[in-house]
């Protein structure tokens, strides 16, 4: 086999291997164990819209927003978000991870 053909084959197989590694890496990093979450006011539930999305700062680590007179804010996972409201989600992080396998979700994270 001529040297030029062997080089072309080597380059082609390297490209396939590197391309496959990139796809695998992207899949692994895009689906971590953290599900999509929104900070919502639990006291704001509306039957048609769901919970009102509030600033992430109100759901910060530890305290409830109630202590600041701002209602009862909490993380709401894997919700459908529309016009500032989140619905069809769960307040249970572990349930959200179980629902999507690895916490993959179609919508972005954060909000407020």
Protein Blocks (a to p, Z undefined) as FASTA:
>chain_A
ZZklmmmmmmmmmmmmmmmmmmmmmmmmmmccbdcdddddfklccfknopadddfklmmg
hiafklnonajadddehiaceehiaehiafbfklmmmmnonopafbdedeZZ
